[in-house]
């Protein structure tokens, strides 16, 4: 039987893993957005696709580079935390 302490600790650890896994993509999206915004402000170019395409390319590149890290982090969480709870250990 799972008590509240185990539930909240598992929830906290799951949320922390979500933050760690999403941090590279969110950081690159922020940096790319700021860079494109500065470029648009300096050149007075107000093209909508100029904001979307570079951010999308940067996000896809970082996602591709960090897929192994994300998979390892989530697999370790599930094998170390979730599966033992389901198995009753």
N, CA, C and O atoms as a MOPAC input file, in Angstrom:
PM7 MOZYME 1SCF
protein

 N      0.84000 1    -1.18400 1     0.00000 1
 C      0.00000 1     0.00000 1     0.00000 1
 C      0.88500 1     1.24800 1     0.00000 1
 O      1.82200 1     1.35100 1     0.79200 1
 N      0.58800 1     2.17800 1    -0.87800 1
 C      1.39200 1     3.38700 1    -0.99300 1
 C      0.84500 1     4.46500 1    -0.06100 1
 O     -0.33800 1     4.80400 1    -0.11300 1
 N      1.70500 1     4.99000 1     0.77500 1
 C      1.26000 1     6.07000 1     1.64900 1
 C      1.57200 1     7.42200 1     1.01100 1
 O      2.15900 1     7.48800 1    -0.06900 1
 N      1.18000 1     8.48200 1     1.67800 1
 C      1.31400 1     9.82700 1     1.10900 1
 C      2.76400 1    10.23100 1     0.91400 1
 O      3.08200 1    10.92500 1    -0.05100 1
 N      3.63600 1     9.82100 1     1.79200 1
 C      5.04200 1    10.20500 1     1.68500 1
 C      5.66400 1     9.63400 1     0.42500 1
 O      6.37400 1    10.33800 1    -0.29300 1
 N      5.40800 1     8.38300 1     0.15400 1
 C      5.94800 1     7.76300 1    -1.06500 1
 C      5.34400 1     8.41000 1    -2.30200 1
 O      6.05100 1     8.66300 1    -3.27800 1
 N      4.04400 1     8.68100 1    -2.27100 1
 C      3.37900 1     9.31000 1    -3.41000 1
 C      3.97700 1    10.67400 1    -3.72300 1
 O      4.32800 1    10.95300 1    -4.87000 1
 N      4.09400 1    11.52400 1    -2.70800 1
 C      4.60400 1    12.88200 1    -2.94400 1
 C      6.08300 1    12.87500 1    -3.29100 1
 O      6.53100 1    13.71100 1    -4.07600 1
 N      6.84500 1    11.96100 1    -2.73100 1
 C      8.25700 1    11.87000 1    -3.08500 1
 C      8.42700 1    11.41600 1    -4.53400 1
 O      9.28600 1    11.92800 1    -5.25200 1
 N      7.61300 1    10.46100 1    -4.95800 1
 C      7.65800 1    10.00400 1    -6.34800 1
 C      7.21300 1    11.11700 1    -7.29200 1
 O      7.80600 1    11.30200 1    -8.35400 1
 N      6.18200 1    11.85200 1    -6.91400 1
 C      5.71300 1    12.97600 1    -7.72100 1
 C      6.78200 1    14.06000 1    -7.82400 1
 O      7.02000 1    14.60000 1    -8.90500 1
 N      7.42900 1    14.38000 1    -6.69700 1
 C      8.48500 1    15.39300 1    -6.70100 1
 C      9.63800 1    14.96300 1    -7.60000 1
 O     10.16000 1    15.76300 1    -8.37600 1
 N     10.03200 1    13.69700 1    -7.49100 1
 C     11.13400 1    13.20800 1    -8.31800 1
 C     10.75800 1    13.19200 1    -9.79800 1
 O     11.59500 1    13.48700 1   -10.65100 1
 N      9.51900 1    12.85200 1   -10.10600 1
 C      9.05800 1    12.87200 1   -11.49500 1
 C      9.03800 1    14.27400 1   -12.07500 1
 O      9.43400 1    14.48100 1   -13.22100 1
 N      8.57700 1    15.23900 1   -11.28700 1
 C      8.57900 1    16.62900 1   -11.75500 1
 C      9.98900 1    17.16100 1   -11.93600 1
 O     10.26000 1    17.90700 1   -12.87700 1
 N     10.89000 1    16.77900 1   -11.03400 1
 C     12.27400 1    17.21200 1   -11.17700 1
 C     12.89800 1    16.61500 1   -12.43600 1
 O     13.63800 1    17.30100 1   -13.14200 1
 N     12.60400 1    15.33600 1   -12.72800 1
 C     13.10200 1    14.72400 1   -13.95500 1
 C     12.52800 1    15.41700 1   -15.18200 1
 O     13.22700 1    15.56400 1   -16.18500 1
 N     11.27600 1    15.84400 1   -15.12700 1
 C     10.67800 1    16.57800 1   -16.24700 1
 C     11.39700 1    17.90300 1   -16.47500 1
 O     11.61500 1    18.30300 1   -17.61800 1
 N     11.76600 1    18.58300 1   -15.39400 1
 C     12.51100 1    19.83800 1   -15.51900 1
 C     13.87700 1    19.58600 1   -16.13700 1
 O     14.29200 1    20.30500 1   -17.04500 1
 N     14.57200 1    18.57400 1   -15.65200 1
 C     15.91400 1    18.26400 1   -16.15300 1
 C     15.87100 1    17.87900 1   -17.62900 1
 O     16.73100 1    18.29900 1   -18.40400 1
 N     14.88400 1    17.08900 1   -18.02100 1
 C     14.78700 1    16.63600 1   -19.41100 1
 C     14.42200 1    17.78900 1   -20.34400 1
 O     14.91100 1    17.84000 1   -21.47200 1
 N     13.57800 1    18.70700 1   -19.89800 1
 C     13.13200 1    19.78700 1   -20.77900 1
 C     14.06500 1    20.99300 1   -20.78100 1
 O     13.93200 1    21.86900 1   -21.63600 1
 N     14.99000 1    21.05200 1   -19.85600 1
 C     15.85000 1    22.22500 1   -19.72800 1
 C     16.68200 1    22.53800 1   -20.97400 1
 O     16.74500 1    23.70700 1   -21.35500 1
 N     17.32800 1    21.56100 1   -21.63500 1
 C     18.10900 1    21.92600 1   -22.83500 1
 C     17.25400 1    22.54700 1   -23.93800 1
 O     17.66400 1    23.53200 1   -24.55200 1
 N     16.09100 1    21.99600 1   -24.19300 1
 C     15.24000 1    22.50900 1   -25.27200 1
 C     14.70600 1    23.89200 1   -24.92000 1
 O     14.69500 1    24.78600 1   -25.76700 1
 N     14.26700 1    24.07300 1   -23.68600 1
 C     13.72800 1    25.38000 1   -23.29600 1
 C     14.81000 1    26.45700 1   -23.28700 1
 O     14.54000 1    27.60600 1   -23.63700 1
 N     16.01800 1    26.10100 1   -22.89500 1
 C     17.12200 1    27.06100 1   -22.88900 1
 C     17.45400 1    27.50800 1   -24.30500 1
 O     17.63700 1    28.69900 1   -24.55600 1
 N     17.53300 1    26.55800 1   -25.22800 1
 C     17.85100 1    26.91200 1   -26.61600 1
 C     16.71800 1    27.72000 1   -27.23800 1
 O     16.97400 1    28.64700 1   -28.00600 1
 N     15.47600 1    27.38300 1   -26.92100 1
 C     14.35200 1    28.17400 1   -27.44500 1
 C     14.41400 1    29.60400 1   -26.93600 1
 O     14.14200 1    30.54200 1   -27.68600 1
 N     14.76800 1    29.78000 1   -25.67200 1
 C     14.88300 1    31.12400 1   -25.10100 1
 C     16.01400 1    31.90900 1   -25.76400 1
 O     15.82900 1    33.06400 1   -26.14700 1
 N     17.17200 1    31.28700 1   -25.89800 1
 C     18.32500 1    31.97500 1   -26.49000 1
 C     18.04900 1    32.30800 1   -27.95500 1
 O     18.34400 1    33.41400 1   -28.40800 1
 N     17.48500 1    31.35400 1   -28.69600 1
 C     17.17400 1    31.61100 1   -30.10600 1
 C     16.11900 1    32.70400 1   -30.23800 1
 O     16.21400 1    33.53700 1   -31.13900 1
 N     15.13300 1    32.72000 1   -29.37500 1
 C     14.10100 1    33.75900 1   -29.42100 1
 C     14.66900 1    35.13700 1   -29.14200 1
 O     14.31300 1    36.11100 1   -29.80400 1
 N     15.55400 1    35.21400 1   -28.15800 1
 C     16.17900 1    36.50300 1   -27.85100 1
 C     17.06800 1    36.95400 1   -29.00100 1
 O     17.05400 1    38.12800 1   -29.36800 1
 N     17.83700 1    36.04000 1   -29.57100 1
 C     18.73000 1    36.39000 1   -30.68200 1
 C     17.93200 1    36.86700 1   -31.89500 1
 O     18.28800 1    37.86700 1   -32.51800 1
 N     16.86100 1    36.15900 1   -32.22800 1
 C     16.04300 1    36.56100 1   -33.37600 1
 C     15.34100 1    37.88000 1   -33.08900 1
 O     15.22700 1    38.72700 1   -33.97500 1
 N     14.87300 1    38.06200 1   -31.86600 1
 C     14.23300 1    39.32400 1   -31.49500 1
 C     15.18700 1    40.49800 1   -31.59200 1
 O     14.81800 1    41.56400 1   -32.08400 1
 N     16.41400 1    40.30800 1   -31.12400 1
 C     17.41700 1    41.36900 1   -31.25800 1
 C     17.73900 1    41.65900 1   -32.71300 1
 O     17.88400 1    42.81500 1   -33.10900 1
 N     17.85200 1    40.59700 1   -33.51000 1
 C     18.12500 1    40.77900 1   -34.93800 1
 C     16.99400 1    41.54800 1   -35.60400 1
 O     17.23700 1    42.43600 1   -36.42100 1
 N     15.76100 1    41.20900 1   -35.25600 1
 C     14.62700 1    41.91500 1   -35.84700 1
 C     14.57300 1    43.36800 1   -35.38800 1
 O     14.22400 1    44.25100 1   -36.17200 1
 N     14.91300 1    43.62400 1   -34.13500 1
 C     14.89200 1    44.99500 1   -33.64300 1
 C     15.99200 1    45.83600 1   -34.28400 1
 O     15.79400 1    47.01900 1   -34.56200 1
 N     17.14200 1    45.22600 1   -34.51600 1
 C     18.26200 1    45.96400 1   -35.11700 1
 C     18.05700 1    46.23500 1   -36.59200 1
 O     18.49100 1    47.27100 1   -37.09800 1
 N     17.39900 1    45.31700 1   -37.29400 1
 C     17.24800 1    45.46800 1   -38.74500 1
 C     15.86400 1    45.93300 1   -39.15800 1
 O     15.63900 1    46.19200 1   -40.34000 1
 N     14.93300 1    46.04900 1   -38.22800 1
 C     13.54900 1    46.44900 1   -38.50000 1
 C     12.84900 1    45.51100 1   -39.47500 1
 O     11.95300 1    45.93000 1   -40.20700 1
 N     13.25200 1    44.25100 1   -39.48700 1
 C     12.57100 1    43.23900 1   -40.30300 1
 C     11.49400 1    42.60600 1   -39.42700 1
 O     11.79300 1    42.08500 1   -38.35300 1
 N     10.25500 1    42.64900 1   -39.87800 1
 C      9.14900 1    42.10300 1   -39.08600 1
 C      8.49300 1    40.93600 1   -39.81500 1
 O      7.27500 1    40.91700 1   -39.99500 1
 N      9.27800 1    39.99000 1   -40.22300 1
 C      8.77000 1    38.80500 1   -40.90000 1
 C      8.42200 1    37.74600 1   -39.86400 1
 O      9.24300 1    37.44000 1   -38.99900 1
 N      7.21900 1    37.18000 1   -39.93700 1
 C      6.76400 1    36.21400 1   -38.93200 1
 C      7.52300 1    34.89400 1   -39.02000 1
 O      7.79800 1    34.26600 1   -37.99800 1
 N      7.86200 1    34.47000 1   -40.24100 1
 C      8.57400 1    33.20100 1   -40.36200 1
 C     10.00300 1    33.31100 1   -39.84500 1
 O     10.61900 1    32.29900 1   -39.51200 1
 N     10.52800 1    34.51200 1   -39.77500 1
 C     11.88600 1    34.69700 1   -39.26300 1
 C     11.96800 1    34.33900 1   -37.78400 1
 O     13.02600 1    33.91900 1   -37.31700 1
 N     10.89500 1    34.49100 1   -37.05000 1
 C     10.91500 1    34.10900 1   -35.63600 1
 C     10.68700 1    32.61300 1   -35.46500 1
 O     11.19900 1    32.01300 1   -34.51900 1
 N      9.93300 1    32.01100 1   -36.36100 1
 C      9.54500 1    30.62000 1   -36.19500 1
 C     10.61100 1    29.64000 1   -36.67300 1
 O     10.94600 1    28.69800 1   -35.95500 1
 N     11.14200 1    29.84400 1   -37.86000 1
 C     12.03500 1    28.86600 1   -38.47900 1
 C     13.35200 1    28.69700 1   -37.71600 1
 O     13.73900 1    27.55300 1   -37.47700 1
 N     14.06000 1    29.74300 1   -37.32200 1
 C     15.30600 1    29.52200 1   -36.58200 1
 C     15.08700 1    28.84500 1   -35.21800 1
 O     15.87900 1    27.99600 1   -34.80800 1
 N     14.01300 1    29.22500 1   -34.52600 1
 C     13.73100 1    28.57700 1   -33.24400 1
 C     13.40500 1    27.10600 1   -33.43300 1
 O     13.85800 1    26.26400 1   -32.65800 1
 N     12.62300 1    26.79200 1   -34.45700 1
 C     12.28700 1    25.40400 1   -34.73300 1
 C     13.52800 1    24.59000 1   -35.08700 1
 O     13.68400 1    23.46100 1   -34.62300 1
 N     14.40800 1    25.15800 1   -35.90500 1
 C     15.63600 1    24.46100 1   -36.27500 1
 C     16.53300 1    24.24200 1   -35.05600 1
 O     17.11000 1    23.16600 1   -34.89800 1
 N     16.65100 1    25.24400 1   -34.20300 1
 C     17.47500 1    25.10900 1   -32.99900 1
 C     16.89400 1    24.07100 1   -32.05300 1
 O     17.63400 1    23.26300 1   -31.49100 1
 N     15.58400 1    24.08500 1   -31.87200 1
 C     14.94100 1    23.11500 1   -30.98800 1
 C     15.10500 1    21.69600 1   -31.52200 1
 O     15.42100 1    20.78000 1   -30.76200 1
 N     14.89400 1    21.50700 1   -32.82300 1
 C     15.06700 1    20.17600 1   -33.39700 1
 C     16.50800 1    19.69400 1   -33.27400 1
 O     16.74800 1    18.52000 1   -32.99300 1
 N     17.46700 1    20.59400 1   -33.48200 1
 C     18.87200 1    20.20300 1   -33.34300 1
 C     19.22400 1    19.78900 1   -31.92800 1
 O     19.89600 1    18.77700 1   -31.72300 1
 N     18.77600 1    20.56300 1   -30.95300 1
 C     19.06600 1    20.22200 1   -29.55900 1
 C     18.31500 1    18.96500 1   -29.14400 1
 O     18.84200 1    18.15000 1   -28.38600 1
 N     17.09900 1    18.80000 1   -29.63000 1
 C     16.35800 1    17.57700 1   -29.32200 1
 C     17.09600 1    16.36300 1   -29.85900 1
 O     17.21100 1    15.34800 1   -29.17200 1
 N     17.59400 1    16.46300 1   -31.07900 1
 C     18.32900 1    15.35200 1   -31.67800 1
 C     19.61000 1    15.06700 1   -30.89600 1
 O     19.96100 1    13.90600 1   -30.68600 1
 N     20.30800 1    16.11400 1   -30.46400 1
 C     21.55600 1    15.92100 1   -29.72200 1
 C     21.32500 1    15.39100 1   -28.30900 1
 O     22.16300 1    14.66000 1   -27.78100 1
 N     20.21200 1    15.74600 1   -27.69900 1
 C     19.98700 1    15.35300 1   -26.30700 1
 C     19.02000 1    14.18400 1   -26.14900 1
 O     18.60700 1    13.88400 1   -25.02900 1
 N     18.65500 1    13.52400 1   -27.22800 1
 C     17.74700 1    12.39200 1   -27.13000 1
 C     18.29600 1    11.26800 1   -26.25700 1
 O     17.54700 1    10.66400 1   -25.48800 1
 N     19.56600 1    10.98500 1   -26.36200 1
 C     20.17200 1     9.94000 1   -25.55200 1
 C     20.11100 1    10.26800 1   -24.07300 1
 O     19.77700 1     9.41200 1   -23.25300 1
 N     20.43400 1    11.50700 1   -23.73100 1
 C     20.35800 1    11.95000 1   -22.34000 1
 C     18.93500 1    11.86500 1   -21.80500 1
 O     18.71100 1    11.41300 1   -20.68200 1
 N     17.97800 1    12.30200 1   -22.61400 1
 C     16.58000 1    12.26000 1   -22.18800 1
 C     16.11300 1    10.82500 1   -21.96500 1
 O     15.45800 1    10.52100 1   -20.96800 1
 N     16.45600 1     9.95000 1   -22.90300 1
 C     16.06400 1     8.54600 1   -22.77900 1
 C     16.69500 1     7.90300 1   -21.55800 1
 O     16.02200 1     7.18300 1   -20.82100 1
 N     17.98100 1     8.15400 1   -21.33500 1
 C     18.66400 1     7.57900 1   -20.17600 1
 C     18.05700 1     8.08000 1   -18.86600 1
 O     17.87400 1     7.30100 1   -17.93000 1
 N     17.74700 1     9.37100 1   -18.79500 1
 C     17.17200 1     9.94500 1   -17.58000 1
 C     15.80800 1     9.35600 1   -17.27800 1
 O     15.53400 1     8.96400 1   -16.14300 1
 N     14.94700 1     9.29000 1   -18.29100 1
 C     13.60700 1     8.75100 1   -18.07100 1
 C     13.62300 1     7.25400 1   -17.79500 1
 O     12.84800 1     6.76700 1   -16.97200 1
 N     14.49600 1     6.52200 1   -18.47400 1
 C     14.60500 1     5.08600 1   -18.23000 1
 C     15.09300 1     4.80600 1   -16.81600 1
 O     14.58000 1     3.91000 1   -16.14500 1
 N     16.08000 1     5.56700 1   -16.36400 1
 C     16.58200 1     5.39100 1   -15.00000 1
 C     15.50000 1     5.70600 1   -13.97700 1
 O     15.39300 1     5.02000 1   -12.96100 1
 N     14.70700 1     6.72200 1   -14.22900 1
 C     13.62400 1     7.06500 1   -13.30200 1
 C     12.58500 1     5.95200 1   -13.23400 1
 O     12.15900 1     5.55200 1   -12.15100 1
 N     12.18600 1     5.46200 1   -14.39300 1
 C     11.16100 1     4.42300 1   -14.39300 1
 C     11.67800 1     3.11600 1   -13.80900 1
 O     10.97100 1     2.46100 1   -13.04300 1
 N     12.90200 1     2.72700 1   -14.15900 1
 C     13.43800 1     1.47400 1   -13.64100 1
 C     13.79500 1     1.57300 1   -12.16700 1
 O     13.68500 1     0.58400 1   -11.44200 1
 N     14.21800 1     2.74000 1   -11.70900 1
 C     14.62500 1     2.88200 1   -10.33400 1
 C     13.51900 1     3.26700 1    -9.38000 1
 O     13.62600 1     3.01800 1    -8.17900 1
 N     12.44600 1     3.87600 1    -9.89300 1
 C     11.39900 1     4.38200 1    -9.00900 1
 C     10.02900 1     3.78600 1    -9.29400 1
 O      9.39100 1     3.23700 1    -8.39500 1
 N      9.57700 1     3.88700 1   -10.52000 1
 C      8.20900 1     3.50800 1   -10.85800 1
 C      8.01800 1     1.99100 1   -10.86900 1
 O      7.06400 1     1.48200 1   -10.28000 1
 N      8.91500 1     1.27200 1   -11.53200 1
 C      8.76100 1    -0.18900 1   -11.62500 1
 C      8.83200 1    -0.84800 1   -10.24800 1
 O      8.02200 1    -1.73500 1    -9.98000 1
 N      9.75500 1    -0.46500 1    -9.35800 1
 C      9.71800 1    -1.08200 1    -8.01300 1
 C      8.42200 1    -0.78000 1    -7.24100 1
 O      7.94900 1    -1.61900 1    -6.47400 1
 N      7.85600 1     0.40600 1    -7.44200 1
 C      6.58400 1     0.70100 1    -6.78000 1
 C      5.45400 1    -0.15600 1    -7.32300 1
 O      4.58900 1    -0.60600 1    -6.57100 1
 N      5.46300 1    -0.38000 1    -8.63100 1
 C      4.42800 1    -1.23000 1    -9.23300 1
 C      4.61000 1    -2.67000 1    -8.77400 1
 O      3.63700 1    -3.37000 1    -8.49400 1
 N      5.87300 1    -3.10800 1    -8.69800 1
 C      6.15000 1    -4.48100 1    -8.28400 1
 C      5.91000 1    -4.69300 1    -6.79600 1
 O      5.87000 1    -5.83200 1    -6.33100 1
 N      5.75400 1    -3.62200 1    -6.05600 1
 C      5.46100 1    -3.74800 1    -4.63700 1
 C      6.68800 1    -3.76300 1    -3.77100 1
 O      6.63500 1    -4.21500 1    -2.62800 1
 N      7.80400 1    -3.27100 1    -4.29700 1
 C      9.03800 1    -3.27900 1    -3.53300 1
 C      9.31000 1    -1.94100 1    -3.01900 1
 O     10.31600 1    -1.73200 1    -2.34100 1

